[in-house]
Amino acid sequence: MGNETSFSYKGATLTADVVIVGAGPSGCSAAYDLSVKGLRVLLLDRTDFPRKKSCAGGLTIKAARALRYSLLPVIQKTVCNLSVSCRMRHRRLLKSIDPICHLVERSAFDFFCLKKTVAAGACFAVVKRIDQIVESPRTVALMTEGGLIRSRFLIGADGVNSRIRRLTARFLKFQRGFAVEGIVDRAPPAGLGMGFDFGRVSGGYGWVFPKQGHLNVGLYTLRPDVKITRQDLVDYALERIGRPMPTRITGYPLGMGGWRYRPGNGRVLLVGDAAGLVDPLLGEGLYHAIISGQRAAAAIVDAMDTGSDACNTYANGLMPIQHDLVFARVASAFFYRMPGIGLMLVASPPARIPLMTGFSRGISLLDIFLNAYRFWFGLPGSVSRKQD
Ligand SMILES: Cc1cc2nc3c(=O)[nH]c(=O)nc-3n(C[C@H](O)[C@H](O)[C@H](O)COP(=O)(O)OP(=O)(O)OC[C@H]3O[C@@H](n4cnc5c(N)ncnc54)[C@H](O)[C@@H]3O)c2cc1C
């Protein structure tokens, strides 16, 4: 990141109020809120920024709204319509008057968020190895290759393969989805919108996201037993958009199963992919990463102010997220078993209108469903649970 924002701790014993491991969206969201409240925050990552992260960069309206600052400088495109198909057939365009999603490049987005977080007061440092975590009633000690770091609380924001989760043996029922993505170096043809091809992969979909000067293509599955290969992606891209072939192909797991995550007690909180908070229906992880980081921060601030139990407060804050995850899990079990019928239902006006309106208003999937249910069955009041 450069000297003005880097932080050297080699050979020293450091103390901070909160140490956050992982400077992705979940870690930065937590660090930002804690720093604004005046806490001493040390944000650690194993790589310096900017760095590459496998991600299609679809930032829904609810995710963009949850952030504490404007994202304008890093938005590449804003999308109103969705093109959807079942196994590349019966393509339909789902239209919205208002935007439903922004498209960003993850390396630029993450670097931007980190710079905002450092400007808010957090210290950033690169840590190559974390060997051990020792929790005591009042502190957490992190043994790293650079020295010992002590803090009042530790947030594990280090993604799907979280070292913090493994070292503290928290959340053993963690699950993984998987996605492969690539870049097609070609300007998006006029009229090519954000597209999803459901059922192209068992338990998932193929996607095409048009960005500035290139297309991001990929395949996603929520099923850990389904293997997606590089060749699958090449075949999909050729069939969907023709040549040139995708390059810079990478595959990466997504953290799931977070409806079962219980923070327990102690001083270690997991957020984002580390806590398995990716929505299994659509593979969206950024929104829950951002708001879980913020809720962990709020729980810690409350604990430091009032002496409350941070894990307990965080568990309460996670509940609405976990309700959404349970809904997404049930919906995905139905949808991916019969994507043709599922898509027919989604594209029918009773579902399509509340869905697209809900996306543009930044409402969670569960609330979109509840709103539609109330509306179509003539029940009073619509639900718009405020998540952030
Ligand atoms: C191919 C693909 C496409 C996706 N597309 C979308 C999309 O379009 N929209 C969407 O909402 N979601 C998408 N997701 C999911 C989204 O990328 C994740 O949910 C999101 O990045 C989670 O944020 P996070 O901060 O929890 O973790 P991450 O973004 O993974 O950040 C974790 C950070 O921790 C650091 N770290 C890891 N291990 C250590 C360690 N041992 N020590 C120190 N630091 C460490 C990493 O370097 C990284 O900076 C996609 C995922 C994949 C794989």
The ligand as a Tripos MOL2 file, in Angstrom:
@<TRIPOS>MOLECULE
LIG
   53    58     1     0     0
SMALL
NO_CHARGES

@<TRIPOS>ATOM
      1 C1        -15.4970  -16.6200   -8.5180 C.3       1 LIG1
      2 C2        -16.3010  -15.8800   -7.4700 C.ar      1 LIG1
      3 C3        -17.2160  -14.9080   -7.8560 C.ar      1 LIG1
      4 C4        -17.9650  -14.2160   -6.8980 C.ar      1 LIG1
      5 N1        -18.8160  -13.2330   -7.3120 N.ar      1 LIG1
      6 C5        -19.5200  -12.5200   -6.4020 C.ar      1 LIG1
      7 C6        -20.3610  -11.4380   -6.8100 C.ar      1 LIG1
      8 O1        -20.4500  -11.1040   -7.9960 O.2       1 LIG1
      9 N2        -21.0620  -10.7740   -5.8530 N.ar      1 LIG1
     10 C7        -20.9790  -11.1090   -4.5240 C.ar      1 LIG1
     11 O2        -21.6640  -10.4720   -3.7000 O.2       1 LIG1
     12 N3        -20.1620  -12.1100   -4.1170 N.ar      1 LIG1
     13 C8        -19.4220  -12.8160   -5.0070 C.ar      1 LIG1
     14 N4        -18.5600  -13.8040   -4.5820 N.ar      1 LIG1
     15 C9        -18.4000  -14.0220   -3.1370 C.3       1 LIG1
     16 C10       -17.4900  -12.9130   -2.5510 C.3       1 LIG1
     17 O3        -16.2970  -12.8440   -3.2850 O.3       1 LIG1
     18 C11       -17.1550  -13.2260   -1.0780 C.3       1 LIG1
     19 O4        -18.3310  -13.5610   -0.3960 O.3       1 LIG1
     20 C12       -16.5130  -12.0060   -0.4010 C.3       1 LIG1
     21 O5        -15.2700  -11.7130   -0.9860 O.3       1 LIG1
     22 C13       -16.3130  -12.2800    1.0900 C.3       1 LIG1
     23 O6        -15.6230  -11.2070    1.6740 O.3       1 LIG1
     24 P1        -14.6930  -11.4600    2.9550 P.3       1 LIG1
     25 O7        -14.1720  -10.1230    3.3470 O.co2     1 LIG1
     26 O8        -15.4220  -12.2520    3.9490 O.co2     1 LIG1
     27 O9        -13.5160  -12.3790    2.4240 O.3       1 LIG1
     28 P2        -12.4410  -12.1170    1.2830 P.3       1 LIG1
     29 O10       -12.9270  -11.1370    0.3020 O.co2     1 LIG1
     30 O11       -12.0490  -13.4660    0.7960 O.co2     1 LIG1
     31 O12       -11.2290  -11.4450    2.0460 O.3       1 LIG1
     32 C14       -10.4330  -12.1980    2.9290 C.3       1 LIG1
     33 C15        -9.1010  -11.5050    3.1130 C.3       1 LIG1
     34 O13        -8.3600  -12.2450    4.0850 O.3       1 LIG1
     35 C16        -7.0160  -12.3830    3.6530 C.3       1 LIG1
     36 N5         -6.4960  -13.6100    4.2640 N.ar      1 LIG1
     37 C17        -6.7950  -14.8880    3.9780 C.ar      1 LIG1
     38 N6         -6.0990  -15.7320    4.7630 N.ar      1 LIG1
     39 C18        -5.3380  -14.9650    5.5750 C.ar      1 LIG1
     40 C19        -4.3990  -15.2480    6.6110 C.ar      1 LIG1
     41 N7         -4.0980  -16.5030    6.9550 N.pl3     1 LIG1
     42 N8         -3.7830  -14.2220    7.2120 N.ar      1 LIG1
     43 C20        -4.0700  -12.9350    6.8660 C.ar      1 LIG1
     44 N9         -4.9550  -12.6090    5.8920 N.ar      1 LIG1
     45 C21        -5.5740  -13.6040    5.2530 C.ar      1 LIG1
     46 C22        -7.0960  -12.4520    2.1460 C.3       1 LIG1
     47 O14        -5.8800  -12.0470    1.5380 O.3       1 LIG1
     48 C23        -8.2440  -11.4690    1.8540 C.3       1 LIG1
     49 O15        -7.7670  -10.1730    1.6350 O.3       1 LIG1
     50 C24       -17.8050  -14.5140   -5.5280 C.ar      1 LIG1
     51 C25       -16.8870  -15.5080   -5.1300 C.ar      1 LIG1
     52 C26       -16.1370  -16.1710   -6.0890 C.ar      1 LIG1
     53 C27       -15.1510  -17.2280   -5.6450 C.3       1 LIG1
@<TRIPOS>BOND
     1     1     2 1
     2     2     3 ar
     3     2    52 ar
     4     3     4 ar
     5     4     5 ar
     6     4    50 ar
     7     5     6 ar
     8     6     7 ar
     9     6    13 1
    10     7     8 2
    11     7     9 ar
    12     9    10 ar
    13    10    11 2
    14    10    12 ar
    15    12    13 ar
    16    13    14 ar
    17    14    15 1
    18    14    50 ar
    19    15    16 1
    20    16    17 1
    21    16    18 1
    22    18    19 1
    23    18    20 1
    24    20    21 1
    25    20    22 1
    26    22    23 1
    27    23    24 1
    28    24    25 2
    29    24    26 1
    30    24    27 1
    31    27    28 1
    32    28    29 2
    33    28    30 1
    34    28    31 1
    35    31    32 1
    36    32    33 1
    37    33    34 1
    38    33    48 1
    39    34    35 1
    40    35    36 1
    41    35    46 1
    42    36    37 ar
    43    36    45 ar
    44    37    38 ar
    45    38    39 ar
    46    39    40 ar
    47    39    45 ar
    48    40    41 1
    49    40    42 ar
    50    42    43 ar
    51    43    44 ar
    52    44    45 ar
    53    46    47 1
    54    46    48 1
    55    48    49 1
    56    50    51 ar
    57    51    52 ar
    58    52    53 1
@<TRIPOS>SUBSTRUCTURE
     1 LIG1         1 GROUP 0 **** ****
